[in-house]
Amino acid sequence: MAQPVREFARGDGPGVITPDGCAVEFYSLLHAEGEPEIVHRAAGDGASILELGCGAGRMTHPLIDLGHAVTAVDESPEMLEKVHGATKVRSSIENLHLSRRFDAVLLASQLVNVPDDALRRELLAACRRHVRDGGHVIVQRSPASWFDVKPRTRIRGGIAYRIAELEPLDGGRMKMTMIYTVGDRSWTHAFTTRVLEDPELETELKSTGLTLEEYLTPDHSWLSARPI
């Protein structure tokens, strides 16, 4: 299966780089920081979860430990090789068509902030067609306040995260270059993202047959939607 390069993202550094610029070696080093618990509370005990864009399993493995049966989807075979204990499906999100529906569908990692409006609706449509009636679509996004960020470096968990470049664009879009450093290894990830204010996000949900259920965090970075 050919891996299409995402025009709005690119990456560089040791190891395999995915079509959206993510470094497999780097992402395999990351650990969850409370996000699986947010998903667990919203999905409910024992809920079946379809995780779209699972990466190297940063959230997959904790969700399995919390008692969920997870179907993990990613377009990168190298990312999927890092995932254990889940049913794995290699596919882009927008082209995913499974024969079953799930108690909860997870679209994390700020994928909803993709700068391509048509692609965003395709991602949300994939969520809608795979969630059961009465189920939950759980979305993580970058809130509007996140776009006020300035170039800086922070260190967390032995990893240096450097915002190297910021370029505001029209239409609420921002081009950003991140440099991640672990020991003597560094990876660069350049991408474009787009702000989504609450009213616009809620409109996008409705356009794909979903409606806002509730915001799950005070900063509105996590939300739950349900099928209409």
N, C-alpha and C positions, 0 to 999 in steps of 0.2 A: 504494500500500500504506500503510495507516494505521500510525503508529508508536505503540505503546502506551506510556504513561508508567509507569515503574517506581515503585511506591509507596514503595520504600525509598531513593529517591535523587532529588535535584533539583539544578539548577545555574542559575547566572546569570552574565552577563557579555557581552562583545562577541561577535557572531557567532551561529552556530547552536549550540543546545544539544541533545544527543541525548536519547532517552527515559530513559537512566540518568544524566542530569545532566552528561555530559561535554561540554566546550566544544571544538568542532572546531578552531577557531583555535589554542587552547592545545595540544591534542594533536598538531597538525601541527608544533609547534616542538620536540617531544621527540625525543631520540635514544636508541638502545639503549645499554646499559651492561654488556655482557657476556652478556646473556640469550640472544641468538641462538646463541652458541657453546655454551652449555649444551644447547640444543635440538639443535644440529647433532651434538654428540657422542652424545646419546641416540638420535637418529633414525638416524644412520649416513649415510655419504656417498651423495649422490644420492637420498635418500629423498623420496618424494612426501609433502607435508605439507598437511593441512587445518588452517588456522588459524581458530579460532572466536573471534569478537570481535576482529577485526584492527585496529579503529580506523583511524587515519590512516597505518598502515603502518610504525610505529616498529620492529617486528620483521620485518615482511614483507620489506622491501627488503634488510636484511642477510642474511636467509635465502636470498633469491634469489641474492645475491652469493656465498653459500657453496655454490651449485650445486644448490639444491633447486627443484623445481617446486611452487609454492605456490598453493593455492586459498584465497582470502581471503574470509571471511564476516563480514558486519556488517549490522545492521538499519538503519543510518543511511546514506542515499545520499550525504550530504555527506562522511561519513568515507571512503566508498569512492571518491569522486572524487579523494582524495589518494593513492590506492594505484595504483602503476604496475608493470607487468611480471608481475602475477599474474592468474590466472583469478578473477574477482570474482563473488560471489554475495550478493545482498541478501536477508537472512532473519534472523529471530531464531534463536538457537542451538537452542532447545527445539523449534522447528517445522521444523527443517532435515531434509529427506529427499532425499539425492542418490542417484543410481543407481550410484555407484561407491564403492569403499573405498580407503583410503590406507595407506601404510606407517606414517605417524605422524599422530596428531591432537593438536593443541596447544590447550590451554585455559589461557591465561595471565592476567595482570592480576588475579590473586586472585579471579577470578570464582567459584571454588568456595567462597569464603567468603560467598556470598550468604546473607542471613539467613532466607530462605524455604527451609525444608528440602525441600519438594516440588519447588521450582524447581531446587534443587541436583541432585536426582536426575534431573530432566529434562535438565539440562546434561550430566551424566555419561552418561546413556543415549544422548544424541546422539553423544558420543565413541565409545561402544561400537558403535553401529550403523554407524559410518563407518570403523572401523579394520579392517584386514585381519587374518586369522588370522596370528598370529606377529608382528603389528605392535606399535606402542607408543602409548600415550596419555600425553602429557607435560603435567603439571599444575603450575602455579605457585600457591602459596597464601601467606597471611599466617601465619607460625608463631605459636604461643602467646605467645612472648616479645614479639612485635610489639604485643600488646594492653596492654603495660605502658607504652606511650608517654605522654608528658606534653605539654601545650601548649608549643609552641616554634616558632621560625623558623629555617630553614636556607637557605643560598643555594648553588646548584649550577648551573653552566653558565649563569650570568646570570639564573637564575630563582629567585625567593624563594618557598619553600614554607612556609606558615604553618599550623600546627594551631591553629585559632581556638577550637574548642569540642570537648569530649569529654563524653559522657554514658553511663556504664555502664547497661545494661539487663539484664533477666533473661534466662535461657537462654544466657548466654555472648555476648550481643550488645552491641555498642557503637555509639552514634550519634556521628558525627564530622563536623565542618565544616572543610574546607580552603579556604584562600585562596591562589591562585597569582598572582604579580605578575611581569610582564615589562615593564620600562620604565614607561610610564604606563597600561598595561593590566592589569586585574585580573579574575580569575574566581573565583567561589565554587562549591564542590562540597560538598553535604551528603549524607551517605549513612549507611546502617547496615550493619555487617558482623558476622560471627559467628566466634568462635574455633572451630577444629577441632583437637582433640588427635589425635595419631597413631592411637590405637586407633579413634576415631570415624571418622576419615577412611578408614581401611582397611575398616571396616564399610560405609561408604557406597559405596566402590568395589565391594565384593562384592555389594551389593544391586543393582547395575546390570550385573553380569556381568564385572567387572574384578577383578584382583588386583594388589597391590603388587609391582612388580618390584624397584625400589631407590629410595632417596633419592639425589638427584643432587648435593645440596649439604650441607655440615655442619649447617646450621641447619634442614634438612628443609623449606625453602621451595620446593624443586623436587623433583619425583618422577616416576618413570616407572611406568606400570601396563601390564599386558597383558591381552588378553581371556582369559577362562576357557574 
